[in-house]
Amino acid sequence: MADMRNLWWSAGRMAFQVAESNTDWRNTRWSDSLRRSATLLEPVWPKDYSGGPFTFALPTIALLLYAGPLDSEPERVPVEDIVGALTPRRADEDAPSLEDTIRAGLADRHHDLGDDSKLSALVRWLTVYHEPVTHTASGMDLPAFEQTPGGSLLDAGARWAHHRFTHHYLQGSVA
C-alpha cells in the first residue's frame, strides 16, 4: 500500500505547469495526461515491488498522451491506440521511435526542450542512455522484475506498459 501512495505522490509531483499562463490549454492537457496515465496504470501496477522498469511507465504514458500523435483528449484515447503508439516500430520498421514522436509533439506544442523547464528536465531524464542495472550498489543481485535493461528509461517504461496493457486491457479482464 505504501508503494501505491508513493506512486500517486510521484504523480502529483510531476503535475507541474508546462506553460507560463495558468489558463493555458497545455497545462490542462498535461494534467489530464497524468491523470489518464495513473488511471490506466493503477490496475496493472505491481503491488509487491518497490522498483523496476514499471516506475517509468507513468511519465512515459503521460508524455505520449500529452505530446503524441493521438488526436483525442487524453481521457478519450483508446487503450489500443496507446499500446500501438508505445512501440511504433513493431508495426512499421520505418516509423519514428517513441522518443522521436514525443520530441516532435512537444515541439509542435511550442516547447523548447533545450530550456531549463521541468518538462525539459523530465524528457532529458527519461531519454538519456543508462547502463543495465542488475545489482544494487552493494553488489547484491536484484530480482529479475527490478532489473532494468540498458537503454533509456522511456523505452523501459514503454516496454513494460506495452506488455501489461496488452495482457490486461486487450486480452484480459477490462477494456
Solvent accessible surface area in square Angstrom, and as a share of the most:
residue,aa,sasa,rsa
1,M,165,0.74
2,A,56,0.43
3,D,43,0.22
4,M,19,0.09
5,R,145,0.53
6,N,86,0.44
7,L,12,0.06
8,W,79,0.28
9,W,152,0.53
10,S,44,0.28
11,A,13,0.10
12,G,50,0.48
13,R,158,0.58
14,M,29,0.13
15,A,54,0.42
16,F,30,0.12
17,Q,97,0.43
18,V,18,0.10
19,A,10,0.08
20,E,176,0.79
21,S,55,0.36
22,N,113,0.58
23,T,128,0.74
24,D,30,0.15
25,W,142,0.50
26,R,41,0.15
27,N,18,0.09
28,T,82,0.48
29,R,20,0.07
30,W,2,0.01
31,S,41,0.27
32,D,27,0.14
33,S,0,0.00
34,L,8,0.04
35,R,147,0.54
36,R,42,0.15
37,S,0,0.00
38,A,14,0.11
39,T,78,0.45
40,L,8,0.04
41,L,0,0.00
42,E,84,0.38
43,P,70,0.44
44,V,7,0.04
45,W,14,0.05
46,P,10,0.06
47,K,114,0.48
48,D,126,0.65
49,Y,64,0.24
50,S,88,0.57
51,G,18,0.17
52,G,10,0.09
53,P,22,0.14
54,F,5,0.02
55,T,51,0.30
56,F,28,0.12
57,A,0,0.00
58,L,3,0.01
59,P,4,0.03
60,T,0,0.00
61,I,0,0.00
62,A,0,0.00
63,L,1,0.01
64,L,0,0.00
65,L,0,0.00
66,Y,0,0.00
67,A,1,0.01
68,G,5,0.05
69,P,84,0.53
70,L,23,0.11
71,D,144,0.75
72,S,46,0.30
73,E,78,0.35
74,P,0,0.00
75,E,91,0.41
76,R,171,0.63
77,V,2,0.01
78,P,62,0.39
79,V,14,0.08
80,E,96,0.43
81,D,68,0.35
82,I,0,0.00
83,V,11,0.07
84,G,45,0.44
85,A,16,0.13
86,L,4,0.02
87,T,26,0.15
88,P,29,0.18
89,R,128,0.47
90,R,176,0.64
91,A,102,0.79
92,D,74,0.39
93,E,156,0.70
94,D,134,0.69
95,A,19,0.14
96,P,78,0.49
97,S,26,0.17
98,L,7,0.04
99,E,48,0.22
100,D,72,0.38
101,T,26,0.15
102,I,4,0.02
103,R,83,0.30
104,A,57,0.44
105,G,6,0.06
106,L,0,0.00
107,A,61,0.48
108,D,107,0.56
109,R,39,0.14
110,H,151,0.67
111,H,27,0.12
112,D,93,0.48
113,L,35,0.17
114,G,71,0.68
115,D,55,0.29
116,D,137,0.71
117,S,44,0.28
118,K,135,0.57
119,L,4,0.02
120,S,2,0.01
121,A,47,0.37
122,L,17,0.09
123,V,2,0.01
124,R,108,0.40
125,W,122,0.43
126,L,0,0.00
127,T,21,0.12
128,V,79,0.46
129,Y,135,0.51
130,H,61,0.27
131,E,124,0.56
132,P,73,0.46
133,V,67,0.38
134,T,52,0.30
135,H,94,0.42
136,T,52,0.30
137,A,122,0.94
138,S,97,0.63
139,G,50,0.48
140,M,134,0.60
141,D,105,0.54
142,L,29,0.14
143,P,61,0.39
144,A,86,0.67
145,F,87,0.36
146,E,37,0.17
147,Q,56,0.25
148,T,19,0.11
149,P,66,0.41
150,G,27,0.26
151,G,16,0.15
152,S,10,0.06
153,L,17,0.08
154,L,1,0.01
155,D,59,0.31
156,A,4,0.03
157,G,0,0.00
158,A,4,0.03
159,R,110,0.40
160,W,32,0.11
161,A,0,0.00
162,H,21,0.10
163,H,102,0.46
164,R,77,0.28
165,F,0,0.00
166,T,27,0.15
167,H,90,0.40
168,H,42,0.19
169,Y,19,0.07
170,L,70,0.35
171,Q,127,0.56
172,G,44,0.42
173,S,93,0.60
174,V,84,0.48
175,A,115,0.89
